[in-house]
C-alpha cells in the first residue's frame, strides 16, 4: 500500500475545501446581479442585465453571478444567467467552474443545467489541476460521475497529485457502495485500469492494499494488473 504523509491525506480529504462559497457576510453586502443570483431572483436578473449590468462582474473571490447562483443552488437564476450570455466556463479565484462546483455539491440537476448551458466536462479546474470527474469520483458522487462520463469528461486525466479519477475513487474513497459505483462506471467507460500513480502503484495494488475486496474483483475482471 502506497504510504502518503498524514498531513497530505488530511488536506485532501475534502477537495471542496478549496471551494469557497459566499459567506454570510458577503451575502449581506452583495448588490446588483450578485445579490439577485444569491436570492435566485431570475426576474431581477433579467431586468438588471437588460439595463446594462455587467453579467461577468466579479466579487472579492472572483465569483461571477453565475458562480454564486450555482453555489447557492438557485437553478432558475443560473438558467437565466446562462440564457442571457453568462460564461459557463469562467473560473473563480480557486479555479473552479460551475460544472465542478455542481459536481462537488452532488447537485445533479444543476450539473445537467450547467452542461446544457455550455459548461464543459473537459475543463481543467481546481488548484489540483484536475477535473470535475476526479472530484466527483473522490467524493463518491456516482450519479455525477455517470453524468460527466456521458458528457465526455476525460477518463484518464492525471492531476498534479499524480492521480486519475479511477485512482481517487480508491485512495480517497471508503470502499463503500458509492465509491464502488464510481469505479464501476469508470471501468465500464474504458478508463485505464493499469495507469499507476507516481509511486508506481496500480489501481489494483492500491485497492488490494486497502482491502477493498469488491473493487479488487471489478479491477481483476477488467484485466487490471
C-alpha positions as CSV (number, residue, x, y, z in Angstrom):
1,X,0.0,0.0,0.0
2,X,1.3,3.4,-1.0
3,X,2.1,5.5,2.1
4,X,1.1,9.1,2.0
5,X,2.0,11.7,4.6
6,X,-0.8,12.1,7.1
7,X,-0.9,15.9,6.6
8,X,-1.3,15.4,2.9
9,X,-4.1,12.9,3.2
10,X,-5.9,15.2,5.7
11,X,-5.6,18.1,3.4
12,X,-7.0,16.0,0.5
13,X,-9.9,14.6,2.5
14,X,-12.2,17.3,1.1
15,X,-11.3,18.6,-2.4
16,X,-14.1,21.0,-2.0
17,X,-12.2,22.7,0.9
18,X,-10.6,24.9,-1.8
19,X,-14.0,25.9,-3.0
20,X,-15.2,29.0,-1.2
21,X,-18.9,29.6,-1.3
22,X,-20.2,33.0,-0.5
23,X,-20.1,33.7,3.3
24,X,-22.9,35.2,5.3
25,X,-21.1,38.5,5.4
26,X,-20.6,38.5,1.6
27,X,-24.3,37.7,1.1
28,X,-25.3,40.6,3.2
29,X,-23.2,43.1,1.2
30,X,-24.0,41.8,-2.3
31,X,-25.7,44.2,-4.6
32,X,-26.9,44.0,-8.1
33,X,-26.5,40.8,-10.0
34,X,-24.6,39.0,-7.3
35,X,-27.5,39.7,-4.9
36,X,-30.1,38.7,-7.3
37,X,-28.2,35.5,-8.1
38,X,-27.8,34.6,-4.4
39,X,-31.5,35.1,-3.9
40,X,-32.5,33.2,-7.0
41,X,-34.4,36.2,-8.3
42,X,-34.5,35.4,-12.1
43,X,-36.8,38.3,-12.9
44,X,-34.4,40.8,-11.2
45,X,-31.5,39.3,-13.1
46,X,-33.4,39.8,-16.4
47,X,-34.1,43.5,-15.5
48,X,-30.5,44.2,-14.4
49,X,-28.8,42.6,-17.4
50,X,-31.1,44.4,-19.9
51,X,-30.3,47.6,-18.1
52,X,-26.6,47.0,-18.7
53,X,-25.4,45.4,-15.5
54,X,-22.1,43.5,-16.3
55,X,-23.0,39.9,-16.3
56,X,-19.4,38.8,-15.7
57,X,-18.9,41.1,-12.7
58,X,-16.6,39.6,-10.1
59,X,-16.8,39.6,-6.3
60,X,-13.8,39.5,-3.9
61,X,-13.2,35.8,-4.7
62,X,-13.6,36.4,-8.5
63,X,-17.0,34.7,-8.5
64,X,-19.4,35.8,-11.2
65,X,-23.2,36.0,-10.5
66,X,-23.4,32.6,-12.2
67,X,-20.9,31.1,-9.8
68,X,-23.0,32.5,-6.9
69,X,-26.2,31.0,-8.3
70,X,-24.6,27.6,-8.6
71,X,-23.0,27.7,-5.1
72,X,-26.4,28.8,-3.7
73,X,-28.3,26.1,-5.6
74,X,-30.5,28.6,-7.4
75,X,-31.3,26.9,-10.7
76,X,-33.7,29.5,-12.2
77,X,-31.1,32.2,-11.6
78,X,-28.4,30.1,-13.2
79,X,-30.6,29.2,-16.1
80,X,-31.5,32.9,-16.7
81,X,-27.8,34.0,-16.5
82,X,-26.8,31.3,-19.0
83,X,-29.6,32.3,-21.4
84,X,-28.5,35.9,-21.1
85,X,-24.9,35.1,-22.1
86,X,-23.0,34.3,-18.9
87,X,-19.8,32.4,-19.4
88,X,-20.5,28.8,-18.4
89,X,-16.7,28.1,-18.2
90,X,-15.5,31.0,-16.2
91,X,-13.2,30.2,-13.3
92,X,-13.3,31.8,-9.9
93,X,-10.3,32.5,-7.7
94,X,-9.6,28.9,-6.8
95,X,-10.0,27.9,-10.5
96,X,-13.4,26.2,-10.1
97,X,-16.1,26.4,-12.8
98,X,-19.8,25.8,-12.4
99,X,-19.5,22.2,-13.6
100,X,-17.1,21.4,-10.9
101,X,-18.9,23.3,-8.2
102,X,-22.2,21.4,-9.0
103,X,-20.3,18.1,-9.1
104,X,-18.6,18.6,-5.7
105,X,-22.0,19.6,-4.3
106,X,-23.6,16.4,-5.7
107,X,-26.2,18.6,-7.4
108,X,-27.1,16.6,-10.4
109,X,-29.9,18.8,-11.7
110,X,-27.6,21.8,-11.5
111,X,-24.8,19.9,-13.2
112,X,-27.1,19.0,-16.1
113,X,-28.2,22.6,-16.3
114,X,-24.6,23.7,-16.4
115,X,-23.7,21.2,-19.2
116,X,-26.8,22.1,-21.2
117,X,-25.8,25.8,-20.9
118,X,-22.3,25.3,-22.4
119,X,-20.3,24.1,-19.4
120,X,-17.6,21.7,-20.4
121,X,-16.8,18.4,-18.6
122,X,-13.3,18.7,-20.2
123,X,-12.3,21.8,-18.2
124,X,-9.1,21.6,-16.1
125,X,-10.1,23.0,-12.8
126,X,-9.1,23.5,-9.1
127,X,-5.7,24.1,-7.5
128,X,-5.0,20.4,-8.2
129,X,-5.3,20.9,-12.0
130,X,-7.9,18.2,-12.1
131,X,-11.4,17.8,-13.5
132,X,-14.9,17.7,-12.2
133,X,-14.8,13.9,-12.8
134,X,-11.8,13.4,-10.5
135,X,-13.5,15.5,-7.8
136,X,-16.8,13.5,-8.1
137,X,-15.0,10.1,-8.0
138,X,-13.1,11.2,-4.9
139,X,-16.3,12.0,-3.1
140,X,-18.3,9.0,-4.3
141,X,-20.8,11.0,-6.2
142,X,-21.7,8.2,-8.6
143,X,-24.6,9.8,-10.5
144,X,-22.4,12.8,-11.1
145,X,-19.6,10.5,-12.3
146,X,-22.0,8.9,-14.8
147,X,-23.3,12.2,-15.9
148,X,-19.8,13.6,-16.5
149,X,-18.8,10.4,-18.4
150,X,-21.8,10.8,-20.7
151,X,-20.6,14.4,-21.2
152,X,-17.2,13.1,-22.5
153,X,-15.1,14.0,-19.4
154,X,-11.5,12.9,-19.9
155,X,-11.3,9.5,-18.2
156,X,-7.6,9.3,-17.7
157,X,-6.6,12.9,-16.9
158,X,-3.9,12.9,-14.3
159,X,-4.0,15.8,-11.8
160,X,-0.9,17.4,-10.2
161,X,-1.0,14.8,-7.4
162,X,-0.4,12.1,-10.0
163,X,-3.9,10.7,-9.6
164,X,-6.7,9.9,-12.1
165,X,-10.4,9.7,-11.3
166,X,-10.1,5.9,-11.0
167,X,-7.3,6.2,-8.5
168,X,-9.0,8.8,-6.4
169,X,-12.1,6.6,-6.2
170,X,-9.8,4.2,-4.4
171,X,-7.2,6.1,-2.4
172,X,-9.6,8.9,-1.3
173,X,-12.7,6.7,-1.1
174,X,-14.0,4.5,1.6
175,X,-14.6,1.3,-0.4
176,X,-18.3,1.7,0.1
177,X,-21.2,1.4,-2.3
178,X,-21.0,4.8,-3.9
179,X,-17.2,4.7,-4.4
180,X,-17.6,1.2,-5.9
181,X,-20.3,2.6,-8.2
182,X,-17.9,5.3,-9.3
183,X,-15.1,2.9,-10.0
184,X,-17.5,0.6,-11.9
185,X,-18.7,3.4,-14.1
186,X,-15.2,4.5,-14.9
187,X,-14.1,0.9,-15.7
188,X,-17.2,0.3,-17.9
189,X,-16.5,3.6,-19.7
190,X,-13.0,2.5,-20.6
191,X,-10.8,4.2,-18.0
192,X,-7.2,2.8,-18.0
193,X,-7.2,0.3,-15.1
194,X,-3.4,-0.1,-15.2
195,X,-2.4,3.6,-15.1
196,X,-0.2,3.8,-12.0
197,X,0.3,6.6,-9.5
198,X,3.7,8.4,-9.1
199,X,4.9,5.7,-6.8
200,X,4.3,3.0,-9.4
201,X,1.2,1.6,-7.6
202,X,-1.6,0.5,-10.0
203,X,-5.3,0.8,-9.1
204,X,-5.4,-2.9,-8.3
205,X,-2.4,-2.7,-6.0
206,X,-4.0,0.3,-4.2
207,X,-7.3,-1.5,-3.8
208,X,-5.7,-4.6,-2.5
209,X,-3.6,-2.6,0.0
210,X,-6.8,-1.2,1.4
211,X,-8.7,-4.5,1.4
212,X,-11.4,-3.1,-0.9
213,X,-12.5,-6.6,-2.0
214,X,-15.3,-5.5,-4.3
215,X,-13.0,-3.0,-6.1
216,X,-10.3,-5.7,-6.4
217,X,-12.9,-8.0,-8.0
218,X,-14.0,-5.4,-10.5
219,X,-10.5,-4.4,-11.5
220,X,-9.3,-8.0,-11.9
221,X,-12.3,-8.7,-14.1
222,X,-11.3,-5.7,-16.2
223,X,-7.8,-7.1,-16.7
224,X,-6.0,-5.0,-14.2
225,X,-2.5,-6.0,-13.2
